[in-house]
């Protein structure tokens, strides 16, 4: 079984020295050599979220850092991104992988997070209904025309499916 490395070290705010070493390792250059005029995206997002929660940004980041330090996810047994993608695409997981996902809080959280919201499902279904209506309408229009060419019916169906 392949050994997985934890990505928590990329997500946890750290001391300046730790960040410098990590940046050198990942980017191959020093932080001092880079010009950053804007705040990092994670900091902007944390400021927005902390404002909504009514707490200081540093408190929110400290809470996230503590949760990440105490996290045991992912373990070497956790599902890989490829397995999750395959499952979402309709492929079945092996029985041992299903057992793991059923017993692992982290893997369960991933599956919960990738489930579309009811609003998204409703919107998708409405789009499918509109496409079906267009296909049916175009097909009837072509079928009732004097041409009666089957290839034209098929072309109209394809056009309706791929163009909203």
Order of alpha helices (4+ residues) and beta strands (2+ residues): alpha-alpha-alpha-alpha-alpha-alpha-alpha-alpha-alpha
